[in-house]
Amino acid sequence: MSQSAALTVQDLEVTFGAFTAVGGASFVAEPGEVHFLIGPNGAGKTTCVDAVTGLVRGSGRVTLGEQEVLGRPVQKIARIGVGRTFQTASVFEQLSVLQNLDIAAGMHRSPWSLMGRRRGVEDRIRDALEQTQLEDLWDRPAGILSHGQKQWLEIGMLLVQDARVLMLDEPVAGMSLEERNATGELLHRVKQDRAVVVVEHDMEFMRSFASRVTVLHQGTVLSAGSVAEVQADPKVQEVYLGTASMTEEDAAQADAMAVQTAGGPHA
Ligand SMILES: Nc1ncnc2c1ncn2[C@@H]1O[C@H](COP(=O)(O)OP(=O)(O)OP(=O)(O)O)[C@@H](O)[C@H]1O
């Protein structure tokens, strides 16, 4: 297991032509925490993750522990230990759960070190199966897994890659309540050794499982702190209550945000 380290994002800026999608956002995701990035549609949440993971070009500074992240190629960033999932799970449907994990583990394996690394890899795969509670499904094709289980497998694939930061884009979208809760529990298990960053619209899920929250709005950080702190912040209430341009989804989030529950069971 690699040493855990904080992901530090400083003054991150991302532009698309003349449009500034992220205009100087800063936050620190600490190991041992589930750090939620929330904000209305178009706030720049996914773009932040895209920039940190090398999918889009950004300026500013991003470090994982002592290592520079920004400006490096996608594969290098993954090798440094920044892993991510997308809104749609991308597992190999024809292959078994175990084969998917094995392929993910191969990322760290060069041909000449195959044998030497094998024992460590097996331990990580066993651990990932256990953490994601997919042990009983290890030989089943990933294609038959439920939507939630596919997301867990993707998280398992990041675990076997020994990711030190997991960046998860809307991991519970489309999940049943039971699957959401199981996902929250999973995130709290895996955060013991690493930082977890979650982009999420589901306010109930956020309230129940966030250790820390950063609220983005129009590409900048509007508010940050504990669940209770951001919920009590009038600026946050204001953007979620919105304007004439508020979407139905924003309205639902505003309603959820207005429920003043001071933190969840894991906060
Ligand atoms: N490749 C791109 N080219 C141009 N504009 C983009 C691109 N990607 C994102 N944007 C714009 O950047 C802004 C931020 O988008 P982003 O997807 O990061 O927001 P978000 O907070 O993740 O929103 P949502 O919750 O709706 O997914 C939006 O206005 C979006 O249209």
The ligand as an SDF file (V2000), in Angstrom:
LIG
                    3D

 31 33  0  0  0  0  0  0  0  0999 V2000
  -15.2970   20.6950  -23.3580 N   0  0  0  0  0  0  0  0  0  0  0  0
  -15.9840   21.7690  -23.0540 C   0  0  0  0  0  0  0  0  0  0  0  0
  -16.0560   22.8090  -23.9040 N   0  0  0  0  0  0  0  0  0  0  0  0
  -16.7430   23.9190  -23.5980 C   0  0  0  0  0  0  0  0  0  0  0  0
  -17.4010   24.1190  -22.4290 N   0  0  0  0  0  0  0  0  0  0  0  0
  -17.3550   23.1330  -21.5650 C   0  0  0  0  0  0  0  0  0  0  0  0
  -16.6550   21.8960  -21.8050 C   0  0  0  0  0  0  0  0  0  0  0  0
  -16.7960   21.1010  -20.7170 N   0  0  0  0  0  0  0  0  0  0  0  0
  -17.5630   21.7720  -19.8400 C   0  0  0  0  0  0  0  0  0  0  0  0
  -17.8940   22.9790  -20.3390 N   0  0  0  0  0  0  0  0  0  0  0  0
  -18.7020   24.0060  -19.6800 C   0  0  0  0  0  0  0  0  0  0  0  0
  -18.0610   24.2850  -18.4400 O   0  0  0  0  0  0  0  0  0  0  0  0
  -19.0430   24.5410  -17.4320 C   0  0  0  0  0  0  0  0  0  0  0  0
  -18.7910   23.6130  -16.2690 C   0  0  0  0  0  0  0  0  0  0  0  0
  -19.1480   22.3000  -16.6770 O   0  0  0  0  0  0  0  0  0  0  0  0
  -19.0430   21.0650  -15.7100 P   0  0  0  0  0  0  0  0  0  0  0  0
  -19.4800   19.8650  -16.4700 O   0  0  0  0  0  0  0  0  0  0  0  0
  -17.6980   21.0470  -15.0910 O   0  0  0  0  0  0  0  0  0  0  0  0
  -20.0880   21.4410  -14.6010 O   0  0  0  0  0  0  0  0  0  0  0  0
  -20.6640   20.5410  -13.4350 P   0  0  0  0  0  0  0  0  0  0  0  0
  -20.6080   21.3720  -12.1960 O   0  0  0  0  0  0  0  0  0  0  0  0
  -19.9550   19.2370  -13.3970 O   0  0  0  0  0  0  0  0  0  0  0  0
  -22.1530   20.3880  -13.9110 O   0  0  0  0  0  0  0  0  0  0  0  0
  -23.1580   19.1500  -13.8540 P   0  0  0  0  0  0  0  0  0  0  0  0
  -23.4790   18.9920  -12.4150 O   0  0  0  0  0  0  0  0  0  0  0  0
  -24.3010   19.6150  -14.6580 O   0  0  0  0  0  0  0  0  0  0  0  0
  -22.4450   17.9630  -14.4300 O   0  0  0  0  0  0  0  0  0  0  0  0
  -20.3940   24.3520  -18.0900 C   0  0  0  0  0  0  0  0  0  0  0  0
  -20.8860   25.6290  -18.4670 O   0  0  0  0  0  0  0  0  0  0  0  0
  -20.0880   23.5190  -19.2980 C   0  0  0  0  0  0  0  0  0  0  0  0
  -21.0070   23.7550  -20.3380 O   0  0  0  0  0  0  0  0  0  0  0  0
  1  2  1  0
  2  3  1  0
  2  7  2  0
  3  4  2  0
  4  5  1  0
  5  6  2  0
  6  7  1  0
  6 10  1  0
  7  8  1  0
  8  9  2  0
  9 10  1  0
 10 11  1  0
 11 12  1  0
 11 30  1  0
 12 13  1  0
 13 14  1  0
 13 28  1  0
 14 15  1  0
 15 16  1  0
 16 17  2  0
 16 18  1  0
 16 19  1  0
 19 20  1  0
 20 21  2  0
 20 22  1  0
 20 23  1  0
 23 24  1  0
 24 25  2  0
 24 26  1  0
 24 27  1  0
 28 29  1  0
 28 30  1  0
 30 31  1  0
M  END
$$$$
